[in-house]
Amino acid sequence: MKSVILSAACALFVLGGVPLHALAGDAQSAKIDDLTKKAEAGDIRAMDELGEAYYRGTGVQADYDLAFKWLDKAAATGDAQAQVDLGDLYVTGSGVPEDADMAMKLYRQAAAQNNADGQYSVGWMYENGKSVAKDEAEAARWYKLAADQNFIFALNNLGGLYYGGRGVKQDYAEAMALYQKSADLGSGYGYDALGDMYDDGQGVAKDPAKALDNYKKAAELGNCSGLYAMGRIYEKGRNGQAQDLAQARQWYQKAADKTCEYGQLAIGRFYDEGIGMESDTGEAFKYYALAAMQGNSIGQLKLGSSYFYGDFLPRDYGQAFKWYQMAADQAYAPGQYKIGYMYAKGYGVAADYVQALKWLRLSAAQGDDEGEYQLGVMYENAFGVPQDKKTALMWYLLSAGQDNEDAKKAADRLQGQMSGSDVRAAQSLAADFKPVKAD
């Protein structure tokens, strides 16, 4: 399951047009040759290592077929680690059809041999509802088995369950103890989580200096969140540090260079808005696109907007709709608004008020000011619904409360057309509204 977290895509990453495996050098090539000879001679450990190398593209061109060949051979002997690694191929669909049931079978076989990675992986399947119904209490039980063997991923995930009170009773002290143990074992994630707890004052006295120290240790270990946190600290001038945009950019760039999506977004924003540097739309687009291709909903929205408005790219409503839809499908409220707006206007798709209302309601329910405003437009003008000025005004007022200028004008105009009792009714509806964030 470690490979699930790291993502199969990393194996195919290129730097400056040169595959990473090509940078490995003679030492790596010699190692692969040695592993191949040993694997062909029946060395199980060599089979597993060789399969992992082909899966990750470490020292060799990534090749999922060869990864499967060697991992399958090793797993067939009953080797627990090979069973876990083969399960990773099935759960990600790398070189084989995606098959969560087969992955779970392999993870359980490894776990039955007291393999910590296997125990962790079974827990991950329960936490994420893969092959089995989602069950965070059962996930916690499996994570604990692996955590008791000092398996870092299990320590981190179990800490997260205790921190959030998911599947177990919320216990900040236990979460901190698990994160500290993880950090002591050299986990950047553990240090970053400790930084968050000191920064927020959760389960421990708020201590900006200790938060900074832990974030820096996480960043020095290459942890994405730690690198991003350091960038935020210097950008905002927090945790006892003076604002330093040059320092912030350096940390964000380090995060982006490690393909950390929030680092990519931050650098994209610096180029986009010209923060501490000259604005560069092309560079901004590049980093937004990198984040989008990693599945980041904010990046997807940015990329969609580049197509929608013709910023750096030729205007293409079809492509805009595609990227907005990806963001909306992740319950990202601004993406939901964009899809609703495009259906309402018929941009890149046939006009469809039913679909427009569906997506605008989803966006507005989360408190997105653009979604609220556009939903008000739909009710005021009877677009797909009977005209309802009270409901329209409610949505305008909610949007105006977030400083949406179009909504302020619409609310002022509409109130002048309505009776005092209807205005008060709309105001009461707006006051009672509670946005609900999607899971």
Legacy VTK file of the C-alpha trace (Angstrom):
# vtk DataFile Version 3.0
C-alpha trace
ASCII
DATASET POLYDATA
POINTS 439 float
0.000 0.000 0.000
2.978 2.327 0.286
2.969 2.352 -3.489
-0.671 3.422 -3.505
0.238 6.458 -1.430
3.231 7.311 -3.572
1.157 6.816 -6.744
2.049 4.880 -9.822
2.254 8.127 -11.758
5.500 9.007 -10.005
7.184 6.151 -11.832
6.589 7.862 -15.154
7.658 11.375 -14.160
10.172 13.062 -16.428
12.549 15.890 -15.685
13.466 18.207 -18.519
12.255 15.607 -21.008
14.596 12.919 -19.624
13.024 9.925 -17.850
14.218 9.666 -14.267
15.440 6.134 -14.824
17.902 7.468 -17.381
19.518 9.554 -14.658
20.198 6.556 -12.454
23.644 5.833 -13.831
25.752 2.719 -14.118
25.403 1.779 -10.447
21.640 1.467 -10.725
21.891 -0.438 -14.005
24.339 -2.850 -12.436
21.978 -3.349 -9.506
19.071 -4.145 -11.839
21.251 -6.614 -13.749
22.247 -8.285 -10.499
18.649 -8.463 -9.280
17.553 -9.950 -12.606
20.175 -12.699 -12.423
19.227 -13.529 -8.846
15.500 -13.468 -9.625
15.945 -15.765 -12.604
17.869 -18.116 -10.306
14.879 -18.238 -7.931
15.871 -15.659 -5.284
12.513 -14.548 -3.845
13.777 -11.299 -2.332
15.346 -10.371 -5.650
12.039 -11.087 -7.411
10.216 -8.736 -5.043
12.813 -5.970 -5.308
12.917 -6.286 -9.079
9.124 -6.120 -9.304
9.096 -3.015 -7.130
11.828 -1.432 -9.255
9.811 -1.967 -12.431
6.673 -0.669 -10.713
8.295 2.550 -9.509
10.733 3.025 -12.388
13.638 2.965 -9.939
16.870 2.467 -11.854
14.978 1.065 -14.814
12.221 2.072 -17.215
8.873 1.615 -15.471
7.187 -1.497 -16.836
4.012 -2.734 -15.129
3.996 -6.005 -17.066
7.451 -6.905 -15.767
6.493 -5.654 -12.317
3.556 -8.057 -12.319
5.645 -10.926 -13.665
8.191 -10.807 -10.841
5.824 -9.896 -8.027
3.413 -12.651 -9.044
6.253 -15.196 -9.030
7.409 -14.108 -5.570
3.885 -13.931 -4.144
3.127 -17.451 -5.396
5.842 -18.750 -3.060
3.923 -17.304 -0.100
6.305 -14.399 0.446
4.356 -11.860 2.506
5.989 -8.664 1.213
5.553 -9.776 -2.380
1.887 -10.443 -1.660
1.505 -6.865 -0.420
3.348 -5.417 -3.395
1.295 -7.496 -5.825
-1.848 -6.319 -4.042
-0.737 -2.749 -4.721
-0.770 -3.493 -8.454
-4.329 -4.802 -8.225
-5.642 -1.933 -6.107
-4.225 0.662 -8.540
-4.869 -1.306 -11.728
-1.198 -1.103 -12.727
-0.386 -3.746 -15.330
-3.500 -5.710 -14.346
-7.231 -4.946 -14.303
-8.122 -3.064 -11.124
-9.397 -5.660 -8.670
-9.922 -4.560 -5.058
-11.088 -8.030 -4.024
-7.873 -9.652 -5.247
-5.853 -6.915 -3.570
-7.627 -7.505 -0.269
-7.077 -11.266 -0.562
-3.348 -10.724 -1.008
-3.160 -8.168 1.814
-4.930 -10.568 4.168
-2.520 -13.357 3.237
0.402 -11.123 4.138
-1.277 -9.860 7.308
-1.872 -13.453 8.441
1.930 -13.817 8.447
2.192 -10.817 10.792
3.548 -8.651 7.987
3.118 -5.034 9.119
2.692 -3.704 5.579
-0.062 -6.259 5.001
-1.804 -5.335 8.259
-1.588 -1.662 7.363
-2.935 -2.347 3.879
-5.946 -4.255 5.199
-6.615 -1.284 7.482
-6.336 1.103 4.533
-8.909 -0.934 2.616
-11.341 -0.701 5.538
-10.741 3.010 5.992
-11.396 3.699 2.318
-14.159 1.156 1.716
-12.248 -0.850 -0.884
-13.526 -4.421 -1.362
-15.301 -4.098 2.006
-17.768 -1.703 3.577
-16.054 1.355 5.026
-15.333 0.629 8.696
-12.963 3.008 10.475
-13.094 1.043 13.720
-11.859 -2.050 11.894
-9.277 0.095 10.114
-8.015 1.281 13.497
-7.703 -2.317 14.710
-5.526 -3.287 11.750
-3.495 -0.095 11.898
-2.720 -0.775 15.556
-1.328 -4.210 14.719
1.058 -2.609 12.232
1.770 0.400 14.458
2.833 -1.933 17.234
5.569 -3.038 14.843
6.602 0.610 14.303
5.245 0.676 10.739
5.342 4.393 9.961
2.337 4.575 7.639
0.195 2.832 10.247
1.393 5.176 13.005
0.423 8.154 10.873
-2.971 6.846 9.806
-3.881 5.655 13.282
-2.852 9.066 14.586
-5.233 10.615 12.082
-8.111 8.457 13.305
-7.470 9.456 16.932
-7.089 13.105 15.941
-10.420 13.141 14.119
-12.251 10.730 16.417
-12.992 8.426 13.509
-13.529 4.783 14.430
-12.051 5.482 17.858
-12.776 7.947 20.642
-11.125 11.274 19.878
-7.869 11.475 21.797
-5.407 14.250 20.925
-2.828 12.939 23.371
-2.831 9.523 21.696
-2.661 11.140 18.254
0.325 13.216 19.349
2.081 10.172 20.822
1.649 8.273 17.548
2.842 11.214 15.449
5.838 11.686 17.764
6.752 8.021 17.402
6.477 8.350 13.641
8.647 11.481 13.668
11.237 9.769 15.848
11.446 7.076 13.175
12.255 9.743 10.579
8.818 10.410 9.137
8.316 13.858 7.652
4.559 13.307 7.873
4.883 12.776 11.622
6.771 16.038 12.063
4.247 17.899 9.921
1.321 16.529 11.945
3.044 17.599 15.169
3.537 21.026 13.632
-0.200 21.264 12.956
-1.047 20.290 16.534
1.288 22.902 18.012
0.087 25.477 15.486
-3.596 24.880 16.250
-3.212 24.178 19.967
-5.000 20.837 19.651
-4.243 18.528 22.571
-1.281 20.685 23.526
-0.645 24.338 24.377
-0.423 26.446 21.241
3.263 26.993 20.526
4.199 28.740 17.240
7.919 28.146 17.823
7.502 24.389 18.271
5.176 24.324 15.278
7.851 26.038 13.179
10.523 23.615 14.389
8.422 20.591 13.446
7.395 22.026 10.083
11.042 22.724 9.280
12.059 19.171 10.200
9.247 17.835 7.999
10.357 20.076 5.132
13.983 19.031 5.484
12.836 15.431 5.086
11.062 16.408 1.862
7.525 16.180 3.220
5.163 18.024 0.883
2.950 19.489 3.596
5.997 20.595 5.583
7.480 22.358 2.578
4.170 24.066 1.872
3.764 25.054 5.529
7.179 26.719 5.502
6.181 28.648 2.409
2.979 29.830 4.081
4.859 30.905 7.203
7.203 33.149 5.239
4.486 34.394 2.893
2.248 35.464 5.769
4.951 36.352 8.303
3.809 33.871 10.931
5.290 31.759 13.734
7.716 34.466 14.759
9.136 34.918 11.252
9.088 38.165 9.307
7.312 38.142 5.971
9.812 37.127 3.302
8.344 36.481 -0.139
11.662 35.301 -1.545
11.914 32.655 1.187
8.283 31.722 0.671
8.873 31.237 -3.027
11.913 29.032 -2.372
9.933 26.715 -0.098
6.987 26.584 -2.490
9.341 25.858 -5.370
10.908 22.984 -3.444
7.423 21.586 -2.881
6.519 22.017 -6.543
9.752 20.355 -7.646
8.731 17.311 -5.607
5.423 17.266 -7.529
3.511 18.422 -4.431
0.238 19.765 -5.765
-0.182 22.584 -3.231
3.354 23.729 -3.916
2.503 23.767 -7.624
-0.614 25.830 -6.915
1.310 28.270 -4.738
4.036 28.840 -7.320
1.371 29.147 -9.983
-0.338 31.829 -7.879
2.957 33.705 -7.383
3.476 33.810 -11.158
-0.195 34.545 -11.824
-0.440 37.482 -9.428
3.145 38.647 -9.698
3.840 38.113 -5.988
7.447 39.112 -5.356
8.218 38.598 -9.028
7.126 39.657 -12.476
3.807 38.168 -13.523
4.148 35.303 -16.012
0.901 33.778 -17.297
2.714 30.966 -19.071
4.542 29.797 -15.967
1.361 30.123 -13.916
-0.517 27.977 -16.404
2.237 25.338 -16.328
2.045 24.874 -12.575
-1.749 24.998 -12.456
-1.851 22.330 -15.157
0.584 20.116 -13.235
-1.636 20.308 -10.157
-4.746 19.656 -12.248
-3.234 16.538 -13.797
-2.585 15.206 -10.296
-6.322 15.487 -9.654
-6.220 18.695 -7.616
-9.648 20.346 -7.845
-8.280 23.899 -7.542
-5.821 23.213 -10.347
-8.619 21.729 -12.432
-10.691 24.866 -11.903
-7.753 27.078 -12.876
-7.074 25.029 -16.004
-10.758 25.088 -16.916
-10.788 28.863 -16.551
-7.747 29.177 -18.816
-9.781 27.453 -21.524
-13.000 29.316 -20.681
-11.528 32.813 -20.822
-8.812 32.120 -23.374
-6.046 33.009 -20.933
-2.761 31.700 -22.393
-4.779 29.009 -24.212
-7.184 29.382 -27.140
-10.736 29.673 -25.810
-12.323 26.215 -25.787
-15.601 25.777 -23.902
-15.534 22.009 -24.374
-12.176 21.700 -22.639
-13.277 24.191 -19.992
-16.342 22.064 -19.272
-14.203 18.914 -19.042
-11.875 20.355 -16.392
-14.646 22.106 -14.489
-16.532 18.800 -14.376
-13.502 17.069 -12.832
-13.435 19.694 -10.081
-17.208 19.511 -9.591
-17.086 15.724 -9.326
-14.826 16.192 -6.292
-17.591 18.274 -4.660
-15.526 21.434 -5.098
-18.134 24.185 -4.830
-16.580 26.654 -7.345
-16.380 23.796 -9.870
-20.016 22.945 -9.248
-20.934 26.582 -9.855
-18.986 26.666 -13.125
-20.744 23.538 -14.413
-24.133 24.941 -13.398
-23.361 28.248 -15.126
-22.258 26.518 -18.335
-25.459 24.458 -18.416
-27.508 27.599 -17.770
-25.813 29.492 -20.613
-25.200 26.608 -22.999
-21.428 27.088 -23.076
-19.653 23.947 -24.292
-22.795 21.897 -23.695
-26.474 22.044 -24.636
-28.368 24.452 -22.388
-30.138 22.443 -19.690
-31.824 24.196 -16.766
-32.400 20.937 -14.898
-28.676 20.220 -14.860
-27.893 23.874 -14.193
-30.116 23.911 -11.111
-28.685 20.635 -9.861
-25.100 21.897 -9.877
-25.921 25.432 -8.709
-27.815 24.039 -5.721
-24.870 21.851 -4.802
-22.553 24.838 -4.994
-24.868 27.198 -3.130
-25.501 24.620 -0.401
-21.782 24.816 0.404
-21.949 28.597 0.639
-20.237 29.474 -2.651
-21.109 33.098 -3.367
-21.139 32.686 -7.163
-23.387 29.646 -6.901
-25.726 31.539 -4.560
-25.902 34.527 -6.900
-26.579 32.446 -10.014
-29.226 30.409 -8.200
-30.900 33.710 -7.324
-30.873 34.607 -11.025
-32.574 31.301 -11.849
-35.386 31.869 -9.313
-35.892 35.529 -10.189
-36.188 34.839 -13.902
-38.014 31.488 -13.745
-35.190 29.629 -15.463
-36.195 25.989 -14.964
-38.281 26.803 -11.855
-41.414 28.835 -11.144
-40.561 32.461 -10.447
-39.952 32.938 -6.719
-38.661 36.373 -5.763
-38.418 35.585 -2.042
-36.137 32.621 -2.722
-34.202 34.654 -5.281
-33.671 37.443 -2.750
-32.565 34.944 -0.102
-29.798 33.698 -2.390
-28.825 37.235 -3.408
-28.559 38.278 0.237
-26.410 35.283 1.100
-24.089 36.012 -1.806
-24.035 39.758 -1.045
-23.015 38.909 2.513
-19.787 37.550 0.997
-19.175 40.857 -0.858
-20.372 39.623 -4.234
-20.943 42.908 -6.045
-23.412 41.509 -8.602
-25.464 40.038 -5.769
-25.474 43.347 -3.861
-26.890 45.159 -6.889
-29.437 42.409 -7.550
-30.572 42.373 -3.910
-30.997 46.169 -3.837
-32.930 46.114 -7.100
-35.182 43.212 -6.143
-35.996 44.573 -2.681
-37.347 47.704 -4.362
-39.859 45.531 -6.228
-41.081 43.528 -3.220
-43.365 44.157 -0.266
-41.833 44.727 3.143
-43.223 41.418 4.437
-41.719 39.466 1.545
-38.355 41.150 2.038
-38.408 40.280 5.737
-39.341 36.681 4.883
-36.369 36.449 2.514
-34.075 37.976 5.141
-35.291 35.410 7.677
-34.605 32.560 5.244
-31.092 33.908 4.658
-30.461 34.233 8.402
-31.517 30.611 8.963
-29.340 29.231 6.156
-26.409 27.073 7.262
-23.929 26.023 4.557
-22.964 22.366 4.590
-19.528 21.376 3.315
-19.409 18.241 1.198
-17.486 15.225 2.549
LINES 1 440
439 0 1 2 3 4 5 6 7 8 9 10 11 12 13 14 15 16 17 18 19 20 21 22 23 24 25 26 27 28 29 30 31 32 33 34 35 36 37 38 39 40 41 42 43 44 45 46 47 48 49 50 51 52 53 54 55 56 57 58 59 60 61 62 63 64 65 66 67 68 69 70 71 72 73 74 75 76 77 78 79 80 81 82 83 84 85 86 87 88 89 90 91 92 93 94 95 96 97 98 99 100 101 102 103 104 105 106 107 108 109 110 111 112 113 114 115 116 117 118 119 120 121 122 123 124 125 126 127 128 129 130 131 132 133 134 135 136 137 138 139 140 141 142 143 144 145 146 147 148 149 150 151 152 153 154 155 156 157 158 159 160 161 162 163 164 165 166 167 168 169 170 171 172 173 174 175 176 177 178 179 180 181 182 183 184 185 186 187 188 189 190 191 192 193 194 195 196 197 198 199 200 201 202 203 204 205 206 207 208 209 210 211 212 213 214 215 216 217 218 219 220 221 222 223 224 225 226 227 228 229 230 231 232 233 234 235 236 237 238 239 240 241 242 243 244 245 246 247 248 249 250 251 252 253 254 255 256 257 258 259 260 261 262 263 264 265 266 267 268 269 270 271 272 273 274 275 276 277 278 279 280 281 282 283 284 285 286 287 288 289 290 291 292 293 294 295 296 297 298 299 300 301 302 303 304 305 306 307 308 309 310 311 312 313 314 315 316 317 318 319 320 321 322 323 324 325 326 327 328 329 330 331 332 333 334 335 336 337 338 339 340 341 342 343 344 345 346 347 348 349 350 351 352 353 354 355 356 357 358 359 360 361 362 363 364 365 366 367 368 369 370 371 372 373 374 375 376 377 378 379 380 381 382 383 384 385 386 387 388 389 390 391 392 393 394 395 396 397 398 399 400 401 402 403 404 405 406 407 408 409 410 411 412 413 414 415 416 417 418 419 420 421 422 423 424 425 426 427 428 429 430 431 432 433 434 435 436 437 438
